[in-house]
Amino acid sequence: MHTFQPCPIDVFEENPFTLLSHDWGVLTAGNHEKANSMTISWGGFGVLWNKNVCYIFVRDTRYTKEFIDSYGTFSLTFFQKDFNRSILMYLGSVSGAREDKMKMTHLHINYADDIPFIDEGNLVITCKALSAVRITPESLIDPKIEAEHYKDGNLHTMYVGEILQVLAR
Ligand SMILES: Cc1cc2nc3c(=O)[nH]c(=O)nc-3n(C[C@H](O)[C@H](O)[C@H](O)COP(=O)(O)O)c2cc1C
């Protein structure tokens, strides 16, 4: 397993837009017996309820969602620029309900205070879920969003996660 150092939040200098929408991250949740990971590119970072938080958006059908709901914690792992993108594509297109994604990718789960993350990453954010809000069609103000993103009824839940630790390799 690699060694990660805690990184104070005020030296976190990543651009949140490119970090998520271009580089992508891997959301992981679970416990020491079983964890699951999936690629994400929607979300954000900010301040809410006087806490540093992240926002992630997880559709109903994602197997990883069951792990967040069961354990109440999750992590986001980000990788070096030259990390093999086909691995992130795989984690973002195959469900852990059907395949052992860690075995297939030769990635490993590491833990920070019992919260699982991907050991091969270089930046890790561990979070405690504070709130889960399902984005229903009634909550959408712009009708185009439902037409573009939710025609199949596979809705997102927005999780607000309190950032517990930022870890850098
Ligand atoms: C680049 C990329 C970004 C993605 N972002 C999200 C996301 O933000 N939220 C989401 O619910 N699914 C997202 N997905 C889809 C999930 O990663 C995908 O459905 C995955 O297979 C779910 O795995 P699981 O069933 O093991 O949880 C994304 C996929 C890719 C390739």
The ligand as a Tripos MOL2 file, in Angstrom:
@<TRIPOS>MOLECULE
LIG
   31    33     1     0     0
SMALL
NO_CHARGES

@<TRIPOS>ATOM
      1 C1        -16.5400    9.8030  -17.1230 C.3       1 LIG1
      2 C2        -17.7160    9.2170  -16.3930 C.ar      1 LIG1
      3 C3        -18.3590    9.9770  -15.4400 C.ar      1 LIG1
      4 C4        -19.4530    9.4650  -14.7260 C.ar      1 LIG1
      5 N1        -20.0600   10.2420  -13.7820 N.ar      1 LIG1
      6 C5        -21.1060    9.7500  -13.0870 C.ar      1 LIG1
      7 C6        -21.7100   10.5420  -12.0510 C.ar      1 LIG1
      8 O1        -21.2890   11.6660  -11.7340 O.2       1 LIG1
      9 N2        -22.8090   10.0120  -11.4210 N.ar      1 LIG1
     10 C7        -23.3080    8.7850  -11.7360 C.ar      1 LIG1
     11 O2        -24.3040    8.3390  -11.1340 O.2       1 LIG1
     12 N3        -22.7250    8.0040  -12.6920 N.ar      1 LIG1
     13 C8        -21.6350    8.4610  -13.3500 C.ar      1 LIG1
     14 N4        -21.0220    7.6700  -14.2870 N.ar      1 LIG1
     15 C9        -21.5330    6.3210  -14.5510 C.3       1 LIG1
     16 C10       -21.0660    5.2780  -13.5090 C.3       1 LIG1
     17 O3        -19.6880    5.4240  -13.2190 O.3       1 LIG1
     18 C11       -21.3260    3.8650  -14.0830 C.3       1 LIG1
     19 O4        -22.7040    3.6910  -14.2850 O.3       1 LIG1
     20 C12       -20.7450    2.7550  -13.2150 C.3       1 LIG1
     21 O5        -20.6710    1.5870  -13.9990 O.3       1 LIG1
     22 C13       -21.5350    2.4840  -11.9630 C.3       1 LIG1
     23 O6        -20.8940    1.4440  -11.2810 O.3       1 LIG1
     24 P1        -21.5500    0.6500  -10.0650 P.3       1 LIG1
     25 O7        -22.8660    0.0740  -10.5630 O.co2     1 LIG1
     26 O8        -20.5330   -0.4300   -9.7610 O.co2     1 LIG1
     27 O9        -21.7340    1.6110   -8.9570 O.co2     1 LIG1
     28 C14       -19.9280    8.1600  -15.0040 C.ar      1 LIG1
     29 C15       -19.2660    7.3830  -15.9740 C.ar      1 LIG1
     30 C16       -18.1630    7.8960  -16.6530 C.ar      1 LIG1
     31 C17       -17.4540    7.0570  -17.6800 C.3       1 LIG1
@<TRIPOS>BOND
     1     1     2 1
     2     2     3 ar
     3     2    30 ar
     4     3     4 ar
     5     4     5 ar
     6     4    28 ar
     7     5     6 ar
     8     6     7 ar
     9     6    13 1
    10     7     8 2
    11     7     9 ar
    12     9    10 ar
    13    10    11 2
    14    10    12 ar
    15    12    13 ar
    16    13    14 ar
    17    14    15 1
    18    14    28 ar
    19    15    16 1
    20    16    17 1
    21    16    18 1
    22    18    19 1
    23    18    20 1
    24    20    21 1
    25    20    22 1
    26    22    23 1
    27    23    24 1
    28    24    25 2
    29    24    26 1
    30    24    27 1
    31    28    29 ar
    32    29    30 ar
    33    30    31 1
@<TRIPOS>SUBSTRUCTURE
     1 LIG1         1 GROUP 0 **** ****
